[in-house]
Amino acid sequence: MQLSGSSPMWRCSPELAGRHTECVALDRLVDAVRAGESQALVLHGEPGVGKTALLEYLTGHAPGCTVMRAAGVQSEMQLAFAGLHQLCAPMLDRLEALPLPQRDALRTAFGMSAGQAPDRFLIGLAVLSLLSHVAEQQPLVCLVDDEQWLDHASAQGLAFAARRLGAESVGLVFAARVPSGDLAGLPDLVVRGLREADARALLDSVLTGPIDGRVRDQIVAETRGNPLALLELPKGLTLAELAGGFGLPGAVPLEGSIEESFRRRVSALPHQTQRLLLLAAADPTGDPALVWRAVGRFGIGADAAAPAADAGLAEFGTRVRFRHPLARSAAYRSAPVQDRQEAHRALAEVTDQRLDPDRRAWHRAQASPGPDKDIAAELERSAGRAQARGGLAAAAAFLKQAATLTLDPEQRAGRALAAAQAKIQAGVFDVARDLLAMAESGPLSDVQQASVDVMRARLAFNTSRGSDAAALLLKAARRLEPIDADLSRATYLDALLAAIFAGRLAGPGDDVMEVARAASAAPPPRRAPRAPDLLLDGTAAGLHVGYAAGVPILRSALAQFGAGMSVEEELRRMFLACITAIRTWDDDRWDVLSARYVQRARETGALGELPLALTARTYMLLFAGDLTAAASLTDELQAVKEATGSRLAPYGALGLAALRGDEAGAAVLVDATIEDVTRRGEGIGITFAEWANAVVNNGLGHYEKAAAAGRRATAYDKEPAALCWSLVELIEAAARCGMTETVTRAYRRLNEMTSAGGTDWALGAEARSHALMSQGDAAERLYRESIARFGKTRLRVDLARAHLLYGEWLRRERRRSEAREQLRTAHGMLEAMGVGAFAERARRELRATGETAHKRTPAAGRGELTAQEAQIARLARDGLSNPEIGTRLFISAHTVQYHLRKVFAKLGITSRSQLDRVLPGSPATVPRPG
């Protein structure tokens, strides 16, 4: 038996011969980490090429650093957070230093406490914070071998942390055959075969006798310099074969030939040793006590380990460790199926059901020769535990295996559907489709078939916001009517939102009017209507019957929104609630709801919901004229999208560029957005893009371009929320171009909504638009009414534009003194808010009256800040702590402090309290978490 203190021959790392370039790269990584610069690196290459040897090198060449290790194990890929727990286990005594939501997320993920399943991105942020905190004591290097076999939850969490590393003195090095998609975009280093001279030298180092030169050349050529192949293949050949060239691998694929070499060596061992290796291969934990307990059930003695160690296949010390994953694979695959099942059965019997119920269930499943309802039920319980920890992919794997072991067709379909649901939540859409097909292969009840329809719709909506999602949801809602009225109504509401997103790009059955017509006939709720019920009824009525019919119902929905709703339901319906506030011209509700939306998403760690929440809030801030705060949220939104992979169109950036008057930037965003949303079927994106196009051109005074964009934005007239903004832009542009008929038609459509809306926002927009069509005293009365109405709202940009239009009208009426007063007000407001093009338009008008208005000089030193430094500075000015800033921007608190030190130096200040006087704009109005 291999003793715990000894070192087998493969630990000497002869594979490192000729690895100077790779070793230098790793040395540089360690130097950077020790200097306070975080690093991430992915080593990848074929099996046996030396990736693990390079990690071993790094372990021994990281002076002054703490080194933590983990490795993916193929048979553990279905156990949620197994790899992450392996890496983080030695650090868990530092959990208390993490922000509360992050600490709770990790404790729940690792099964240390019960709680709501944590958001997968919150887990990644928690890992980043944990690594950063540990690195404050000493630079930290984390090594993850065989990343391709990590469980999906661990791979996601570690990849998230790797992407958000900053100034934490942390190094994350992954080794993989083919890196998973989670690591895409990280710095990488391809580990290739050795150069010919180094390969020859390595081969010569393991040969026990002379070899024919041509045979040696053949081995070097066929192994392509793969170190493991050079070390292992000769062990399966006799001296005569080596000398004469017989028995060479030939054209066998490299990986297969290496595994075959290991297989031959396994088969040459005593039967008891082979059985021991099989048990060790079937157990991914490397726990020798567990393996020996299982071995004892077969009457195998401890002396069976010595031949395995002598053959260089595995060691049995403080851990069970195979020479290479291919050696483990060879030991497992070379055994008959019945022997494998017996090995898993023995391991299941010695695995503590109380401490490790999920691994026990998995072993039992592998041991089962066929369907077994008890094992399937145990797997289903394991799925529930995995899902509670946020291990959605693991839950789906357990459920899929449970379905495979289920004989009853209806029960099998139910488990397959549950597995598909978990896969959809985990974002693994291709596998979800396969599981839905598996479910549909058996008999389905009406409820199950409706579930299939809902899930297919979710797949369509999640992958492309538009597509055929509404039609599929509509189909499911109809099927659910006689089964579950409340679920049917919820599905109709989902269908309406999907149809709104699809807009003008809706396919057959997806049109918002058709969906609204069907939703109008939804079954009544079984209890007193709540806000979601009123949202359904009011939205359907407003679209199907007429705008005015929906307004009172929708106002009632907004008034009681949140009452009797769980946080999850509130988040699910909040975006539609914000749209409804716009549709009913209610800026107060829009302000309250959008702030609450962001706060809820942050408090619960619902990072998948956060992009929509930030978008809704950004637009409220834009219309309120707080472009500085809106820019901060837009930057945060970009960080969220990068961290989560969200494909949401850049709506916030569009609105910001439009109001700033950034002609070039807006043009790029408009074109890119239209191309992207058209491809995905998200028609609402076209409306937003053309609205932004109209705004920027109205600001610049390019009225013909603005009118053309306004016509395109309002060409789809079935969604009132979008028309609220687009029609007023079209009316202003068309009026300036003398397009009387266009103005009249647009005003008629606007008046239908504003007269029913009746708020100061609605009536202010109506008065301003009507004034553009009027003359004399009527026009002046309407301009004054518009200013008075907007003055009672939060909409500072609209108020400033009303002053601008009134001033322009007064100048054309040759009332220069009065014009200057209005134009000064407009220019001052627009310039202060950063609404650049409109401010310039006001300045030109003032100059035409004989008065000069000067442009505001940017704050000294402001231009020296990078985008991230400016963003951090704004959040610090707004009173957020370093951990809070880090949470918003998906970086560590340590990195925040690093950037703030640079900000203070650049701005010539010494504390956070001084930021308010050197940064433009007012503090953001988004509520802080908690």
N, C-alpha and C positions, 0 to 999 in steps of 0.2 A: 504494500500500500504506500502511496506517496505521502510522506510526512508533511505537515503544514509548513515547516520551516524550509523545506528544500525547494529547489528551482529546477524544473524540467528543462530539457535542452532547448525547447522552442522559445524560452524566455530570453535567450541571448540575442535575439533579434538579428540574425544574419541577413534578414530581408532588407535591413537598412543600408547594406552595402550599395554604394552608388546613389544614395538619396540626399546628396548634399543640398540640392536646390530646395527640396521640400523641407529639410531640417532648418535651413536658413529662414524660410518663410515662417516656420513655427517659432523660431527664436525671435524673429521680429515681432510676431504677435504677442509673445510674452513680454518683450521689452515695452511695447505700447501699453499693454495692460498695467504693467508696473508703473508706467508714467502717468496713469490716470485716464487713458484713452481706451474705451471699450472696443472690443473687436468681435466679429463673428466670422466663421469660416466653415465651408463645407468641403470636406475631402471626399472625392468619389472616384470610383474605379471598379474594375471587375473583381470577383472574389479571389482572395489570395494575393492581391497585388501589393499589399503592405500597409493598408490603412490602419489596421489595429496596431501594427508595429510603430507607426508614426505617432499614434496616441500614447503608446508606451514611452516613446522617446520624450514626448511632451511632459508626461508625468514626472520623468526624472530630470527634466531640464527647465523647471519653472521655479527657480529659487525665489524665496520670499513670497510665494503665492500659495494659497489654499487650493488644492485640486479636488474636485468632486467628479464622480464618474457614474454613468448609467449606460445601459445597453439594451437595445431592443431584442426581444426574443420572439421568434415567429409564433410560438404557441401561446404567447401572452397578448397578442395583438387585440384580443377581444375584451381584455380586462381594463376598464376605464381608469386612466391616470396611473397605471402601473409603472410606466417609465418615469413619469414626473415624480411620483412618490419615491421611487428608487433614488433619484437625484437629490431631491429636497429633504429626505428623511433626516440627514444629519443637521439640517438647518432649522428644523421645526421649533426649536426652543426660542427662535427669534420672531415667531409669528406675532407676538403681542406688540411688536414695534410697527406693524402694518396698519394702515387705515382700516377702520372697522369693516366696511363692506368687503374689502380685499381679504382680510383675515377670515371673515365668515365664509367667504367663497372657497378658500383653500381648505378650511376645516371640513366643510361639507363635501368637497370633492374627494378628500382623502378618507372620508367616512369617520372623521373624528367627532362630528356632531351632526345632528339632524337639522334640516332647514330646506328652504326652497332651492330647487336646482339652480346653481349659479350660471350666469351668462358665460359662454366659453371665452369671450374676450376679456371679461373681468378676471378670469383665471389667469390669462396671460399677463395682465397688468399686475396681478398679485405676485406672480412668479418674478416679474421684473423688479418689483419693489423688494421682494425677499432677497434676491441676488444682490441688489444694490446695498441693502442694509448689511448683509454679511461682508461685502467687499469694503465697507467702511473700516473694518478692523484690519483686513489684509486683502491685497488683490486676490481675486477669485478666478480660477480657470475651471470651466465645466466641460467635460468630455462626454460625448454621447456617441457610442458605437452602434453600428447596425441600425441606423435611423430608419431605414426602410421597413423595419419590423416593430417600430414603436406603435403603441396603440394610438388611434387617431386623436384622441383628446390630449394626450401628452405631446404629440407632434405639433398640434395647433398651438398649445400653450407655450412651448419652447420657441417655436418659430416666431410667434408674436413678440416674445421677450427679445429675441435676437434682432428683430427689425427695429425695436424701439430703444436699443442701447444707446447711451450717450457718453456721459462723463462719469461712469460708475466704477471704473477699474475692474471690469468683468470681461472675461473672454469666454465665448461659447464656440466650441469646435464640434462639428458633426462629422461622422464618417458613415458613408452609405454606398451601396453598390450603385443604385440609381436613386437619387434623392427623391423624396415624396414631393408632391406639388406644394406642400406647406412651406418648403424651403426655397421656392422659386424666387429668384432675384437677389438672394444673399451672395456675398462674395464666395467664390469657389476655387478649388484647386484640383485639377484632374491628376490623379495618381496613375501613372502609366507603367508599363513593364520596364525592367532594367535595360540599360544600353547593353549591346552585345558583349563588350568586354567585361562589364560587371556581372552579367548573366553567366558567362563562362566561369568566372572566378567563383561565384556562388555554387554553381554546379560542381566544380572541382572540389569544393570544400566538403561535400557530403559523399563523394564517390569513395568506395572502399577498395578500389583497384583500378587498373588501367582501363582506358576506354578508347575505342576506335575514334579517330578525329572526325570522320564523317558522321558517325552516330551522335557524337557530342553536338556537332553543328545542327543535326536534325532535331535533337531535343531542344536546343536553344531556340531554333526557329519555330517549332510547333508550340512551345510554351509562350512565345512572344515576350520573353523576359519576365514572365510572372514568377515572383519569388517562391510562392507556396508550391507551385507546380514544379519548379526546379528542385525544391527540397523534397517533395513527396513522391513524384513519379519514379525516380530511380529506385525507391524502396520496394517497388513491386516487380522489379526486373532482376534476373540473375546476372552474375558476372559474365556468363557466356552470352546472354542476350545483349548485354551492354557492349561486349566486345564485338559481337558479330552483327548487331543491328536488328536481331529478331525480337518480336514482341513489343515493338514501339507503339505509342498511342495512335499513330496514324492520324486520320482526319477526325478523330472524336472531338466534339466541342470541349473547350478547355474546362469549363465548370464541371461538365459531366465526367471528364477524364480524371479530374482531381478527386471528385466524390467516389468515382469507381476505385481509385487507388485506396482511399480510406475504406471502402466497402470490402475490398480484398483483404485488407489488414484486419478488419473486424471479423470476417469469416474465418480467419486463421486462428482466432483466439479460442480458448476453451468455452464450452457451451455456457457454463456458469458466468463467465466474464461477459459473454455476449448478452446474457439476460440482465446483468448488472448495468451494462452500457445502455441497453434499451430503456430500463427504468430511469436512468439518469437523463437520457435524452427526452423522455416523455415529461419530465418535471422541469419547468422553466425557472424555478426559483434558485437552483443551485444549493439548496439546503441539504447538507449531507445527512443530518439526522432523519429527515423525512425519507430520503432515498433508502437509508439503511433499515428504517422501519418497514418500508415496502418490500425490500429485499428479503427481510426475515420471513415474510409469508411464503417465500419459495424455498426456504431452507438453504440460502446461499451464504457462504461464510465470508469473512472479511478478507481472506486471502485471494478472493476473486478479483480484487482491485489491482494487484501487482502486475499481472500481464497487460492490463490496459495502460498503465503508466509506462511499463517497459517498452510497449509498442508506440509510445508517443501519441496516444489517442486522447487520454483524459487523465486528470489527477483528482484524487479524492482527499482533500485536506480540510481546511476550514470552510472551503467552498468546493462544490463540484464544478470543475472547469474543463471544458473540451478544448482540444488543440485548436479547433477552428469550427465555425458554424457548419461547414461542410462535413466535418467529422461527426458532429451531432446528427446531421441529416442522414449520413451513411449508416450510423448505428440504428437509427429509427426505421429508415426505409428498407434496410436489408432484412428486417424481421418480418415474419409472416403476419398477416392481418390479425389472426387469432391471438398471437403473442402480444401484439400491440394493445389489443383490447384488454387482455389480462393485466398488462402493465398499468394501464389507466385505471382499471378496476382496483388494483392494489393501492395505487396512489390515492384514489378517492377514499378508500377505507381508512387510510392513515392520516388523511387531511382533516383537521379539526373543523367540524361543521359550524361551531360557534365563532371561531376566529377567522375562518376563511371559507365561508359558504359558497362563494361564487366560483372559486377555483375547484372546489369539490364537485360542484354541479357540472363544471366543464369536463372534468375527468370522467364523471359518470356518463356524460353524453358521448364522449369518445369511446367509452367501453361498451356502449350499447350496440348489439348486433342488429337492431331494428327498432321500430316504433315502441315507445315506452311512455305511458301517460304520466307515471310518477316522476320520471326524469324531466319530461317536458314541463310539468308543473313546477319543478324545482328551478328549471331554467327561466321560467316566466317570473318567478320570485326574484331571481338574480337580476333579470331585466329591470324590474321595479326598483331594486336598490341602485343599479347603475344609473337609471334615469333620475333618481332622486339626487344623485351626486353630480348630475350634469353630464354624465357619460352617455350621450345619446347614441353614438356609434356603437358602443359596447352593448347598450340596451337592445339595439336593433340586431346585433349579432346573436345575442342570447335568444331573442324572439324568433329569429330566422331558424336557429338550430332547434328551438322548441317546436316550431311548425314542421320541420323535417321529421321529428320524432312523434308527431301527432297523427293518429290513425283516423280519428273522426274528422270528416271533411269540413264540417262547419267550424269546428274548433280550430282546425288547421288554418282555415281562411282568416279567422279572427286574429290569430297570432301573426299571420303574414301581414295583415293590415296594420296591426300595432307596430310591427317591425318597419313597415313602410313609413308610418307616421314619424317614428324616431329618426329614420334616415332623412326625411324631409327637414325635420328640425335641425339635424346635424349638417344639412347642406349637401348631402351625398345623393344627388338627384337621380343619377343613372341607376344605382342599386335600388332606389325606391321604386322606379318604374318596373324593374324586374320582380320585386316583391308584390307589387300590385298585380302583375300578370300571374304570379303564383296564386294569389288569392282568387283571382277570377277564373282560374282553372277548375275550381270546385263550385259546388252550389252555394249561392249567397242569398241571405235574407234581404228584404228590402232595406233594412237599416244598414247592412254591410255594403250593399250596392251603392247606397247613398254616400257612404263613407268613401268608397272608391271614387265616386264622382267628385266629392269635395277635395280629396287628395290630388287627383289629377288636375283640378283647377288650381290648387295651391302650387303645384309644380309649375303650371303655366304662368301663374302670377309672379312667383318667386324668380323665375328665369327670365321673364321679359315684361313685367308690369302690365302688358297688354295681351297680345296674342289671343287665344281663345278662352282665357280664364273666365270671363263673365258668362259666356255660354255654358261652360261646364258647371259653374256655381249655380246658375239658373236651373240647370237640369237637376242638380242635387237638391236644391231648395224645393222644387216641385215634388220630387220623390219623397222628401221628408215631411211634407204637409200632413199626411194622415198618420204619421208615425210619431213625430215630435214637433209640435207647433212652434215652441220656442227656438229650437235648433233650426227649424225651417226659416223663421224670421231672421235669425242671426246670419244665416247663409244668404238670404235675399239681400241683407245689408252689405255683406261682403261682395255680392255680385254687383251692387250699385257702385261701390267704390272701384271695383275692377273696371267697370264700364266707363266711369269718369276718367280713370287713367288712360284707358284705350282711346277714348274720344273719337276724333275723326279717323283714326286708323282701325276702328273696330271692324271685326269680321262679321260674317253672317251669324245672327243671334246675339252679337255682342253690343249692338247699338244701344246707347243709353236710354233712348226713348222706349225701345222694346223691353229692356230690363225694368225700367220704371213702370211700364204698363203691367208687367207680370207681378212686380213687387206690390203694386196697389191692391192686388187680389190676394195677398198673403193672409194666412189664417190669423185671427186676432190673438193677442197674447192671453195666456191663461190666468194672468193676474193683472193688477193695476199697471198701466203702461209706465215703463221707466224711460230714462233718456234714450237708450238705444232703440226702443220701440218707437218713440216719437221721431227720432232721426230717420228711421225707415219710412214711417208714414209721411212725414213732412217732405223728405227728399223726393219720394215717389210722387206725391201729389204736385209738388212744385214743377217737376219735369213732365209728368203725364197730363195733369189737368191744366196747369198754368202757374206762372211764377207766384202770383198773389195767393193762390190756394195753399201753398206750402209755408208761407211766412209765419202765420200765428203758431202753427204746430212746431216749426223749427225753433221759434223763440222760446217756446215752452221747454223744448228739449235742452236748449242751452242753459236755461234758468235752473234746471234741476240736474245738470250733468254732474256725475260723480256720486249722486245719492244712491245708495244701495248697490254700488258697483265695486267689484274688487279692483285692486290696482292693475291686475293683468287685463281685465276688461276695459278699464279706463284707458290704458295705454293703447289697446287695440282700436279703440274708437276715437281717440283724441285727434288724429289727423283729420278725420271727417268732421269732427266738431269745429276745428279751426276753419276748415273750408266753409262750413255752415255759417260761422260768424261773418266771414267775408260776404257770403251770398246774401245775408240779411243786413249788410251794411252796419254791423255792430262792432265798432272798433274797441269799445270797452271790453266786451267778451273776448274778442280776438286777443287783446293784450293779456287778459287774465289766463285764458286757456293756453296760449302759446308758452307763457312763462311756466305754467304748471306742467305742461307737456315735457319741457326740458328738465324740470326739477324731478318729475317722476322717473323719467328715463335714467337720470343720473343716480338718484337714490337707490333704485333697484338694480343698477348695473345692466339695464336692458340696452346694451350697445347696438344690438340689431335694430332697435327702434329709434336710436338717437339721431341718425341722419335725417329722418323725416321731422323729428322734433326740432332740431336745429334749423332746418329749412323754414318751418312754420314761424319760428321765433325771429329768424333773420329778416323775413319780409315785414313782420310787424315793426321791427326796429328801423328798417329802411323807410317805411311810410311815415314813421314818427320822426324821421330826420336824424336819427342817431347812427350815422354811417360808421363811426368809429367802433361802436359796439357791434354793429352788424358785420364789420370786417373781421373783428375778433372771432365771432361765431363762424364766419365763413372759413377762416383759417382752422378753427377747431374742427369744423365739418370735414375739411380736407384731411386732417389727421385721422379722424374717425374712419373715413372711407379708405385711407391707405391701410389702416390697422385691421379693418373688418372685411375689406374686399367688396364693399357696397358698390353697386352699379348705378346708384341714383344719379340722375342727370344733375349738372352743376347749377341748379336753380338759383341758389344764393349768390354765386359768383356772377350769374347773368344780371340779376337785379342790381348788384353793387356796381358792376361796370357801367350799366345803363345810367344810373343816377349820377355816377361820378363823371359821366360824359367821356368815358374812355372809348373813343370810336374804334380804334384798332383792336383793343382787347375784346370789346363787345362783339365785333364782327367775327372774330375767331371763335368765340364761345357760341355765338348763334349758329354758325355753320356746323361746328362740331356737334352741338346738341341736336340739331335737326337730323343730321346724318345718323347719330347714335339712336335716338328715340324712334326714328323711322324704321331702322333695322329691327328694333325690339318691339315695335307695335305700341309704343307709349305716346299716343297722340297728344296728350295734355302738354307734353314737352314742346311740341311745335307752337302751341298757343303761347306758352311762356316765352319762348325764344323770339317770336315775332312781336310780342308785347314789348320785350326789352329792346328790340330793334326800333320800334316806333318811339319809345321813350328817348333813346340816345339821339335819334335824328330830330325829334322835336326840340330837344335841348340845343342841338347844334344849329337849328334853323333850317335843316334840310327837309322841308315840309313835304315835298313830293315823295321822297324816300319813306318818310314817316307814314304818309297816307297809304302807300303801297303795303308797307308792313302791317299797318292797322287793318287794312282790308283782309290780309291773309290771316291775321290773328282772329278776326271776328267772322271769318268765313264759316267756321263751325260755331253755330249759335245755340247749341243745345245744353251748354254748361254755363249757367248764370254767374258762378263765382269768377270765372275767367273773364267774362264780358264786363264785369264791374270795372275792371282796369282798362281793358282794351278799347272799349267804346269811347271813353273820354279822350284817349290818345288819338283815335281816328277822327273824332269830331274836331279837335284842335288843329290837326294837320290838314284835314280836308277843308276846313273853314279858311285857313290861310292860303290854300290853293284855289279858292273859289269854286270848289266842287259842291255846289248847292244841293244837288240831289243826294249825293253820298252823305252829306251832313244831316239832311232831313231824315233819311232812313235810319241812320245810326242814332239820332236823337230820339226817334220814336221808340226804338228798342230800349234805349237807356231809360226813357221816361216810364216805360212799363214797369221796370224794376224799382226805380227810385221813388215813384209815387206810392208803391206798395210798401217799400222799405221804410220811408218816412222818418229816418234818423237824420241827424245833422250832417253826417257823412253823405248819405244818399242825396239829401236836398241841396247840400253844398255842391256836389258834383253836377247835379241837374242844373242848378242856377248858373254855374260857371260855363257849362256847355251851352245852355240856352242863350247866355249873354253873347257868345261868339256868333250866334245866328241873328242877333238883334241889333237895333240902332237907337240912337238918341237916348231919351230918358229911360226907355225900357232896358236898354243894355246897361246903363249906369246903375239902375236899381238892382239888376240881376248880379252885377259884379259885386256890389256892396253886400247883397244878401249872401253871396258865395263866401266872401271874407268873414262875415259874421257867423255863418254856419260852421265853416272849417275852424274858426277860432274857438269853438266849443268842443272840438275833438282833439285827439292825440296826433292828428295827421298834419305835422308841421310842414312837410314837403308840399302837400296840396294847398295849404294855406299860403305858403310863399309863392307858389305858382299862380294862385288867384290874385295876389298883389301884383305879380309880374304882368299878367294879362290885363288887369285893370290899368296899370301904369302905361302899358303899350297902347291901350285904347285911348287913354287920356292924351297921350302924345299925338296920336293921329288926329284927335279932336283939337289939337293946337292949344291944349290947356297945360302948358309946360310946367308951371309951378306945382300944380296938383300931381302931374305925372311924376315929377322928381320925388315927391314924398312917397308915393307908392313904390317907385322903382328903387329908392334907397332902402326901403323896408325889405323889399324882395331880395335885393342884392345882399344886404347884410345877413339875412336869414340863410339864404342859399350858400353864400360863401362860408359862413360859420359851420354849416352842416356838411360842407364838402360836396355839395351837388354842383359839380364843376361847370358842365356845359350850360345849365340854366343860369348859373351865376354870371357866366361870361355873357350870356344873352342879355341879362339885366344890365350889365356894365356897358354893353354896346348901346342899349336904349338910353341909358343915362347920358352917355357921351353925346347922343343925338339931341338931347335936351339942352346941351351946353354945360353939363356938369361931368367931372371926371371922378370915377371911383377906382381906387387902387386895389390891386390884388393883395391878398393877405400873404405875408412872408412866413414860410414854414418855420416851425420852432427850431431853434439852434440845436445842432447836433442830432436832430431826429433822423436825418438821412443816413447817419452812420450805422444805425441799427440794422441787423439782418431781419428778415421776415419773422423768424422764430423768436429772436430777441425782442422785437417790438410786440409780438403777441404775448410773451411772458411778462413784459413790462406793463402792458395794459391790464392783464389779469391781476398782477401784484398791486397796481394802482387801485384796482377795484376792491381790494381788501382780501383777496384769496390767499391762503397760506401756501407754502411750497408743496405740501402733499396734495392739496386741492387743485393746484395748477397742474401738478404732475398727472393727477387722475384725468383732468380734462384733456390734456395734450398727449396722454399715453407715453409719458416719460417718467423717470424716477424723480423724487424730490431732490436727490443729490444733483441731478442734471439741471433742474430748475435753479438751484442755488449757484451752480457754475455759470449759467447764463446771466443770472442777475448780477453777479460780480462784474461781468463784462459790460452789462448795461450801465451800471453805476459809473464805471470808469469812462465809458464813452460819453455819458451825459454830464459828467462832472458833478455828480451828487454822491452822497454817502449813505443814504437810507431810503427805504420804501416810502416813507412819509413825504419825501420830496418829489416823488414821481408825478404827483398831481399837477405841479406847476411847470413841468417840462414836457409833458405829453399833451397832445391836442385832444379835444373831445371831452365828454363827460363820462363818469363811470357807467359801466354797463348796467342795464336794469334787469338782467336775468337773476332770479333768486339763487342764492347759494344753497348747496345741498344741506339737508338737516335743519 
